[in-house]
Amino acid sequence: MDATAAVTPFSTLIRTASHEQHTEAETSTFMSDLLGGRLGVDAYTRYTEQLWFVYLALEEGAQALRSDPVAGPFIRSELMRTAELERDLAHLRGADWREGLEPLPATAAYAARVAECARTWSAGYIAHHYTRYLGDLSGGQIIRDKAEKTWGFARKGDGVRFYVFEGIANPAAFKRDYRELLDALNADDLEKQRVIDECKRAFALNTAVFRELGEAFPISA
């Protein structure tokens, strides 16, 4: 890390270092088509299915990390999304929504990496925690709004509950507190650089999922 690392908050470093990968993920063809209303609700459903596999890995990993000195402070029950995703999937796919549910190869790789970090490297797990949950609290709200308008879901109701954080009354304050946790991360510069690299990897894994979803739902088909 360069000399400015000593004075630049880690939360700023991690955000700026991953900006390019973040933009690439946000502007993927699949997400552009989905948010542009050019894809049907089946594409939105498939996307929600993939999220379930990733959050299952994130949140199963979280249970074992609650008392971890590095990752523990980040584990907050009000962030947990699995129950909301399952409610959305029951709405989108029906009561037997688990039947035939398969992750895309890119999703399986993503979930496996999250699980591996949770098991073996708690600071690396934070990189995945950060990219997912802070993204959900920010850009995720745009997806919710578009989904409600495009496919007629009830506002903050079944189908978009994943994006609704009932336990977080003030998202801006929550994100500010989260960034303070990042700034206070008990790690040396080398470890912080590794976390930044893992953050970039998280966005790349996410982009790979979007690429496979784009292949499954080509706009020209």
N, C-alpha and C positions, 0 to 999 in steps of 0.2 A: 504494500500500500504506500502511496506517496506521502510526502511531508504534511499535506493538508489534512490527512486522516486524523491527526492529533486534535485538530480544532473542528473538523466537520463532524456533526452528529452521525452516528452509524445509520440511523433511520434515513438520513439524507443520502448517504453513500449507497445504501442498498437500493433506494428508489432510483437514483440517477444511473447507477451501474446496470440496472436491469431494464432501463427505459426502452431500449431498442427491441428487446425480446417481448416486452409488454405490448408495445405498439404492433409488433408482428402478429401476436396472438389476437389482439383486439380487432385487427383489420383483416383477419383471414377471410377467404372467400365465403366459407360456410357461415361465419357470423354475420358478415355483410349481407348475405342473401337472407339469413334468418331474420335479422333485425329490419331488413328492407321489405319484409312481407312477401318475399318471392318464394318462400318454402311453406309447405303445409304443416299442420299440427303434428304430423307423424315425424317430421324432422326435429321439431321441438321435443317430442317425446323421446326420441332416440338420444338426443343430447342430454336430457334429464336422466336417462338410464345410465349414461356414462358417468355423470356426476355422482350417482349413487355408489358406484364401485370405488371411486376416488375418496369420497367422504367416509365410506365404511373403513377404508384403510387409515385415513386420518384420525378418525374418532375411536377406532379400536386401539390405535397406537397411543392416543391421548390418555386412555385409562391407565396405562402402565407408566405414564410420564407425569402424573399429577404431583408426585413427591420428588420429581427430578429437580436438582438445584438449578439447572440451566433452563429447561423447557417448562418446568412446573408453573411458573408465574403466568405463562401464556395460555394455559389450559383453563378456559372459562366456559362454564356450562351454557351460558346464554348465547354462545357462538354455535353450539352443536346443531348440525343440520340433518342428520340421518333420519330422524323421525319425520321431519317436514318433507324430505325427499320421498319417503315411503308413502306419506299421505298424498303427495302430488302424483306419484306413480299409480296409486290405487285409483285416483281420479282419471288419469290418462289411459291406463291399461286395463282397469277393472280389478276386481277383488283378487283374482289369481295372477296379479302382475308379475310375480316372481317366475312364473312358468316360462321357460324358454329364454330367460334373460341372460344374455351373454355380453361380456365386455368386448369391445373392439381390441385388436392386438395392441394398439397404442395405449388404450386405456388400461389394459392388463399390465403393461410395462410401467405406466405412470403409478398405478396403485402399488405395484411391487416395490418401486423405488421409495415411495412414501413409507411403506411398511418396514423396509430395510433401514431407513434413517431412524424411524421410531425405535427400532430394536437395537441399533448399534451406534447411533450418533445423534444425540438429542439436539445439538446446535443445528445440525443439518435438517432435522425435523422442523425446526422453527422456520427455516427458509420456505418450506412447503406450506406451513401454517399461515405464514405472512402472505404469500402470494394468493392463497385461496380466500381466506376470510376477509382480509382488507379489500380484496377485489370485490367480494360479494357485497360488502357494505358500501362500496362506491359504484363502480360500473354495473354491478349486478342490478341496481335499481333501475337502470335504463332498460335492461332486458325485461324486467318485470313489467314496466310500463308498456313496452312494445308488445309483450305477450298478451297482456290484458286487452289491448286495443285490437290486435291482429286476430286473436282466436277467441275473444269474448269471455275470458275468465273473469270471475267476480274480482273486484278490486281487493288485492291482498288475500284472495281466497284460494280454494283448492285449484291446484295447477300451477300456482306461483308462490306457494307457502315457503318454498326454499329461500326465496329472496326477502322474506318478512322476518325480521328479528324482533320478536315480541318482547324479549327481555332487555332490549337496548333502547332506552327512551331517547338518548341523545347520541346518535352515531358519530357526530363530529368530535364530541368529548371523548367517546370511547376510542376513536382512532388516535386522538392525541395521546391518551394514556398508553395505548399500545405502542406508539412510537417512542414514548419515554421508556418503556420496557426494553425496546430494541437498543436504545441509547445506553441503557444500563447493563447490557449483556456482558456477563462475566467471561470475557474471552480476549486473548491477545490479538494483535493485528493479523497474524498469519491465519488464525482460526476465523477471524471476521472475514478475511478474504475468501476463505473456503466457503463460508456461509453465503457470501455474495455470489460465488460461482454456482452454488447449489440453487440459489434463487433463479439464476439464469437458466439452469437446467430444468427447473420446475416449469418455467414459461415455455421452454423448448418441448417438454413432454406434453404440455397442454396444447401447443400448436400442432403437434403430431396427431393428437386426437381430432382437432378441427380438420386437419388434412384428410383423415380417414372418413370423417363424417361428410366432408365435401365430396369425396369419391362415392359415398353411398347415396348422396342426394345432389347429383349434378343438375344445375339449373337448366341445362340444355336438353336434358332427357325428355 
